[in-house]
Amino acid sequence: MPGFDTLPIEETLEDSPQTRSLLGVFEEDTAAISSYFSQLFKAMQRIYDAQNELSAATHLTSKLLKDYEKQRFPLGGDDEVMSSTLQQFAKVIDELSSCHAVLSTQLADAMMFPITQFKERDLREILILKEVFQIASDDHDAAINRYSRLSKRKENEKVKNEVMEDVYTSRKKHHETTMHYFASLNMLQYKKKIALLEPLLGYMQAQISFFKLGSENLTQQWEDFLTNIGTSVQNVRREMDRDAEAVEQTIQDLKEASDPLYMPDPDPNTIPVNRNLTRKAGYLNTRNKTGLVSSSWDRQYFFTQGGNLMSQSRGAVAGGLVMDIDNCSVMAVDCEDRRFCFQITSFDGKKAAILQAESRKDCEEWIATINNISKRIYLSENPEEIAARVNQSALEAVTPSPSFQQRHESFRPSMQGRPKTARSGSQCSVGSESPALSSLSLDSLVAPDTPIQFDIISPVTEEHASQAKSGGQGRRTNPFGESGGTQSEESEDSILHQLFIVRFLGCMEVKATESTDVIYETMRQILAARAIHNIFRMTESHLLVTCECLKLIDPQTQVTRLRFSLSSVVLCATHQENKRLFGFVLQTAGGRVDGRPVTVCYVFESNNDGEKICDSVGLAKQIALHSEMDRKASKKQRELDKAKEKQQEELHKQKQIEKDLEEQSRLIAASSRPSQPAADGQVLVLSNSQSEDSDAGEEGQKKGESEA
């Protein structure tokens, strides 16, 4: 209530409602004081903590400056001037750290101690007295209630005395507690002023002492030192500005010179391709298999080191080996989702990597560099000169082209028409094509959406399977390498018997069989499909070339996986750039609904040179052709001999018939004459029936002998 500054202690025994109302005002004021001083305590605690942190940080800075001369910087030498300067700074900062430590101690004693004591002692004491006062008031009210319920009719002196004693005790306790509580509340009005002013006074005195101590320590000597250091800093800044201007000019020159290189795919006419490199480095995207048919691309830094291809992730300390590129094969591949891709295959064919360059120029340089390293040019004394001489006479490295037709049109001016023949040796593997290529298209070579078979599924050819169904005497494949049935077509004493190690890449049905372009397009589609679907596993087999057939034999079990009749091979050719790739086109006997024979192109990879295999196939077809011509001539001679023999047999039969007729006429003439007696006096009479039977028997006997 307004107008009251203190609680009336003399009215505590009466405990009137007015007193209780005034007590409520004082309690509300106590709660406000407690809240305010809690916030003030937090603010001063932050000042004290900040000062302690400043003192500790200053001390740590001084310590680090003292340890500068012990540091070993990779780019910094032993600068004695800088070390001595930092040692002087460390000394000054160490003195400032001592001043800050003194200030922290003074703040703890003069600022934090008074406000902490008020908060922890005085305010806490009032809270405890408030709880005791409430308990005493409740006990007094309970004792008065029991005393008021004493019975008038049945007076019990003992109970009455106990109740009266309880009232006495509780009233006395309540009175004393109230007086102490009121006194503490009255004193709080003075204590709050003291608790508010003493911390502020201590804070200001501590700051003044700190400034006085600092002014005494910062003498004229330190001012001269700081002036010299400032001059040195200005000199360093001017030198830095001069270097910055020079660097800026260098950057400007480099920007102008590098402007053509900013385009990801520069014009090759502006920046020519260097095909004489034996070392190269740069970022490439590498294809990683993440699932059965899914893949991801990672960007890594690749570089060549001798005959090895290395890769290094950004931020890595050293690179790792990707593969050995000595005697490897490299070629550009077509990826559906990426451009400028090329594939590197190790010399044994067991490891392959598909990489993507940033531009066409970069792709061609990588291919040329890896080709040079594969030829071991880097081991010579002047590798670039030797590479230049080799590249002048070698074929141009494989480069990705916009389409299959454009890639072949570059060969058209120097090409001559090739007769339609199944013999395809080295002359058909260097890129010769038919004059009618301009009228061809991809759809005329390979049907769109044609399925590709990447592995050998059937152990025998479809031709043998159909023969087994029709005749029931088909050749049976023995898992122990022995063949059952006749060996009329697979005679081991064939004139030609050559074995090659090959790996099956895939096969697909094709349309055209007039030009080797169908083999090149099939190779391109199979290699692209393998790269897209991350199919790198290849089935290794032995290709046996004889004058009768081509057989794919399992190298371990010697089981014949596939068998092709040599007469069904209509084309055979190697890749134009990678001579290890070769393929041949087979024409099967079965037909589709339209009656057109089914033609399938098989693509393989050899260990050495595919041209040798194509030459062997061509030689086998020539031998088979001569053998077929000899067989036909022999057959024709046999037919002539048989016809001559038959003619002679007919003449013999004619003569025999004439002889039989003469004999028959003689017998008839003899039977018409009179009978003559026999030697013993008897007469022999031959009837007509007996004569005919004897004639027929003679004639049948002669006829049987002639037929025999």
SULKA-V828212 format. One line per field, one symbol per residue. ss: DSSP state (h for helix, s for strand, l for the rest). psi: psi as a letter, one per 30 degrees, with the letter a starting at -180 (. if undefined). Layout:
BEGIN
ss: ???
psi: ???
END
This chain:
BEGIN
ss: llllllllhhhlllllhhhhhhhhhhhhhhhhhhhhhhhhhhhhhhhhhhhhhhhhhhhhhhhhhhlhhhlllllllllhhhhhhhhhhhhhhhhhhhhhhhhhhhhhhhhhhhhhhhhhhhhhhhhhhhhhhhhhhhhhhhhhhhhhllllllllhhhhhhhhhhhhhhhhhhhhhhhhhhhhhhhhhhhhhhhhhhhhhhhhhhhhhhhhhhhhhllhhhhhhhhhhhhhhhhhhhhhhhhhhhhhhhhhhhhhhlhhhhllllllllllllllllllssssssssslllllsssssssssssllssssslllllllsssssllllssssslllllllsssssllllllssssslllhhhhhhhhhhhhhhhllhhhlllhhhhhhhhhhhllllllllllhhhhhhllhhhlllllllllllhhhllllllhhhhhllhhhhllllllssllllllllhhhhhhhhhhlllllslllllslllllllllllllssssssssssssssllllllhhhhhhhhhhhhhhhhllllllssssssssllsssssllllllsssssshhhssssssllllllssssssssssslllllsssssssssslllhhhhhhhhhhhhhhhhhhhhhhhhhhhhhhhhhhhhhhhhhhhhhhhhhhhhhhhhhhhhhhhllllslllllsllllhhhhhhhhhhhhhhhhhhhhl
psi: kkfkflkjefgeeehleeeeeeeeeeeeeeeeeeeefeeeeeeeeeeeeeeeeeeeeeeeeeeeeegeffljkegkajjeeeeeeeeeeeeeeeeeeeeeeeeeeeeeefeeeeeeeeefeeeeeeeeeeeeeeeeeeeeeeeeeeefgkkeejkjeeeeeeeeeeeeeeeeeeeeeeeeeeeeeeffeeeeeefeeeeeeeeeeeeeeeeeeeeeeiafeeeeeeeeeeeeeeeeeeeeeeeeeeeeeeeeeeeefgefffkfilkfeejlkjggkgklllklkkkkkfaeflllkkkljklkjbgkkllklkflelllkelkgkglkklkljkefllhklkkklefgfklkklklfleeeeeeeeeeeeeefghfffleieeeeeeeefefllklkkkleleeeeffffefgklkkljlfjjbffggggklkfgffflleffekkkhkkkkfljekfllfeeeeeeeeffglkkkkfggkklalhefhkfhlekikkkklkkelllkldkgflffeeeeeeeeeeeeeeeghjfkkjklkjkjlfelkkjkkfefgkjekkkkfffjflkllleejffklllkkjlellaeffkkkkkkkklkleckfeeeeeeeeeeeeeeeeeeeeeeeeeeeeeeeeeeeeeeeeeeeeeeeeeeeeeeeeeeeeffllkkllegglkjkkleeeeeeeeeeeeeeeeeeee.
END
